[in-house]
Amino acid sequence: MQSSAKDVETYIREEPAERREALTKLRDLCRQVLKGFEEGIVYGMPGYLRNGEVEVSFASQRHYISLYILRQDALNSQRERLASLNVGKGCIRYVKPEQIDYSVVREMLAATHQSKGPIC
């Protein structure tokens, strides 16, 4: 379900308490690593845009937290380390917040920042 929050801070505040810490950490990492990207609510979830295109976003879904790494080369650079998770073309699904390996997320964000590869 899409959020009607107007900004990322409100989005996180409206999510279940057990997910807020993980969502805050994801936001903090995005803001630290994705210098020059614009933060906003895109398609009802936090998104990070460069030159008007969404390259990273995350969401609190009903049964998991999703992280969208839309530069294919950035996601593929860490695919082996994500093998135990449900990973699609551009989406990583974390059933439990404890499954999020923030060092892997940081690596994917850094790769996104450097990438000029295709966006899925």
N, C-alpha and C positions, 0 to 999 in steps of 0.2 A: 504494500500500500504506500502510495506517495505521500510525503509529508507536505503540509501547507506552511511550514516554517519559512520565515522570510530571510533568515540568516543561519549560518552553521552553528553558532552558539545556541540559538533557540532549538534547532534540530536536536542537538545532543541533549539539551536539558529536558526535552520532551520524551526521550527514549527511556526504557526500563532501567532502573538503578543498576542492575547487574551488568549492563552493557556500557554505561557512561564512561567508565575509566578506559576501556578499550577504544571507544570512539574518540575520546579526548586524545589518547596517545596517537591514534592514526592521524588525527587533525594536526597535532603538534609536529609529527614527522613530516607531513606534507608541507606545512608552513616552513619548516627548517630547510628541507631539501629542495623543494620546488620554487626556488627564488625566481622571481619574474613571472610566475603564474598568477592568475587571478582566481581567488576563492569565491565561490558562490553556491547557491542552491540551483542545481540543474536537474531537470526531470524529477524533482521532489527529493533530491539527496545532495549531500555535499559533493562539489565537483571542483576540479582544478583545471583551468583553461589556459592555453597558450595560443596566442594569435586567433582567439575566438573558437578554438576547438577543445573539447573535453579530452583530456589525456589520462586523468586519474579521477576516480570517485569512490565513495564508500557508502554503505547503507546498512541500517539495522532492519533486516527482513524478519518475517514471522519466526522462522526456524534457524536463522543463522545471520552472521554479519558477512556482508559481501564487500570485497575489495576489487575494484575494476582497474586493471592496469592495461590500458588500451593500446600502448605501443607494443606490438608483437615481439620485437626483439628484447625489450625490457622484461616482459613476462617469461619468455623462453629462456632467458639467461639464468633464471632461478627455478625452472620447472622441475628439475630433479629434487631440489630441496622442498618442493611442494607436493611430492608424490603421495603423501599420506592423506592429502586433502582432496576435496571435490573441486577440480579446476576445469573451467571451460575455455573457450577461445580467448576471452579477456577478463574472466571473472573467477575469483578465488572465494570459496564459501567456507567460512569458519563456523562450525556448529556450536562450538564453545569459545568464548573469548580467550581462554587459556591456550588455545591452539595457535594463536597469532604469534609468530616469531618475528619480533620487531626488527631484528638485524636483517632478516630476509626482505622485509618490507622496505627498509632503508636502502638496501641494494637495488631493489626494483625501482624505487623512486629516483635514485641517483642515475640509473640506466635510462629512465624516462627523461630525466633532465638533459642528458647528453644525446639522446636519440633523435634521429631525423627519419627513422624507419616508419613503415606504414601503421596507421591507426585502424583497428578493427571496428 
